Amino acid sequence: MFVKQYSPDKLWSADEYLAWESVQEFKNELIDKRVWLMLGAGLRHASISVNLIQIFHHICEERDFTALGSRACLEIDPESTFVYPDFMLFAGMPQEHFRFNQCFFKDPTVVFEILSPSTEDMDRGRKKALYLQLESLQTYILISQDRPLIEAHLKTGGDWQTVKIAGLESSLDIPAPDCEIPLSDVYRRVRFEETRQI
């Protein structure tokens, strides 16, 4: 995924952003009242996204969870921040919310971001801080594109702990929806020798 700031000198209200976003052809994020253009994903990013859909299809049916991909908008702060995570899991069926005909969701249980050079600092920095403030969130997962490595931030009690899982022979345990995900499935058909990524 490649991102760049749009009109960097302008602070947007949530209403301005949602009215504008509802008529855009491509998705854009509002983070701390600033708009960021989402300009596309490379092969590895797209392949990992498809793999996540395949992995969680049956898991969600069996455990009454709902999986939503990168076209689903998430409200983090109703006045300043709306984002498009790469993948989300919700306990049960999430409610659709609308403002200015823009659909968005609230209260995810798990959020996944697939790291790219242009997004990694934001995903590890400001977005992480914002995600971890969500009362509903139990797990925040960062997936590397260039090697089999996943970093999971897990809520235990009121605290967050970080676990790193590396290697295609390893698996990631996600407490809710209580499942174990082999990294070999996450990275199926992903070629690490290709060096160019966005």
N, C-alpha and C positions, 0 to 999 in steps of 0.2 A: 504494500500500500504506500502511496506517495501523498503527502499532504503539504499544503502551503497556506499561509495566513491570507485572508481576504480583507481588503480595506483595513490595514493594520492600525490606522489612527481612529477608527470608529468603534465605539462601544454600542452594542445592540441590546435593546430590550428583548425579553423573551417573546413578546407579542410581535415585534418587528421581525425577528428571526423566523418564527413559526409561520407567519403569513408569507414571507419570502420563500422559505423552504418548501412550503406546500405546492409551489408552482415550479420548482427547479427540476430539471431533467436528471441531474446527478446529485448525490447526497452531500451534505455539508454539516459540519458539527458546530455547535455553539459551546465554547468553553470559557467560563468567566467573562461572559458578554462579548467575546471575540469570535468571529466566524473563521472556520478552517475548512478549506476545500479538500475533498477526498477524491483523489485523481486516479484511482485504479490500482490493481494488484497484479503482481507477476505470477508466473506459473506455479512456483512453490507455495506461495500464499493461497492461491486458488485451490490447489490440490489438497492442502491441509484443511481448508474450509469444507470441501466436499467430503473428506474423510471423517470429519467431526459429525457431519449430518448422518453418514452411514453408521457410525459407531453408536450414536444416541437414538437412532430411530426406534429400535425395539426396547432399549433401556427405558426410554420415556413412557412408552406404552405400558410396560410392566409395572412401573413405579409411580404412575400418575404424575409425570412431569411433562412440561412442554419445552421444546427446543425452538429457538428462533435464530435465524442467520443475520448476516450483516446489513440487510435491508430494514431491520427493525430498529426504530429509534427509542432510546432510553432517556427518560427524564431523571437527571440527578438532582438538579435544583430548579424549581419551577420559575425562578426569576433570571437564571444566568447560564444554565448548562444542560444541553441536550446532545447526546452522542450516539454513535452507531458502533457498538462493540462488534467484533468479528463473529461472536457466537454467545448465546445466553441460554441458561436453563432456568425454568420457573417451576415452582411447586404448584401442581394443578394447572388450571387454565388461566393465563393472565388476562386481565381486563384491558380492553382497548380504550385509550383516552384520546380525545380530539380537541384541538384548538386551531381555529382557522383552517379546518379541513386537514390538518397535519396529524397523522396518527402517531402515538407514542405509547410506551409501556413504562411500568414502574415495578419495583420490588423483585428483582431477579435473585435467585439463589446462588447461581454460579455465573461468572463472566469470564470469557476467554478473549485474549488479544493475541494475535499472531504478530510477532515483532518484525519490523522492517527498519532499515537504516534511518528513514525519515520520520518514523513514529516511535522508535524505541525510547528516546528520552522522555517523550510525553507519556507513553504507556507506563514507564517505570517511575515517573515523577508525579506531575499534577494529576493525571488520570487515576493513577493508583491511589493517591491521597483522597480523591473524590469518591472512587468506588468503595474504598474501605470505610467510608462514613455511612454507607447505606445500611440501614438496620437489617434488611432482609438478607444481605449478602453473607454467604458462608465460605465461599471460595473464589479467589481471583487467580486466574491461570494465565501465565505468559508462555507462549510457545515460540521457540527459536525456529527460524527458517533454514539456517545454514548448517545446523548439526542437530542430532537427536537429543534435545535438551528442553525440559519443561521446568518452570519455576512456579510453584503453587504457594499462594498465601492462604492459610487456613485459619478460620476463626475457631478458637478453642476457649470456651467460656467467654470472657469479654476481651481476650487478647488475640493477637494475630501471630502466627508462627510461619516461617518460610521453609519450604522443603524444595530441594532441587533433585530432579530425577534425570539421569543421563543414560544414553545407550539404548539401542533398539531392543535389547533383551529385557529392559526394565518395564515397570508398570506404574501407573499413577492411581492412587486410591483417592476417590472423591467421596467424602462422608455423606453428602446429600447430592445426588440420589442413591448413595450407598452402592458404588460400583468401582470396578478396577479396570483401567484402560491401558492396554499394552501400547507402548510407544511405537511398536512395529505397525500397529493399526493407524495411529495418528500420522505416521510418516510413510504410509503405503504409497509406492510409486513416486516418492520424492527423491530427486537426484541431487545430492549434496555437492557434486563436483562442479556444478554450474555456479560461477562466482557472481554473475550480474543479478542483482535483485532490486526491487523498488519497494 
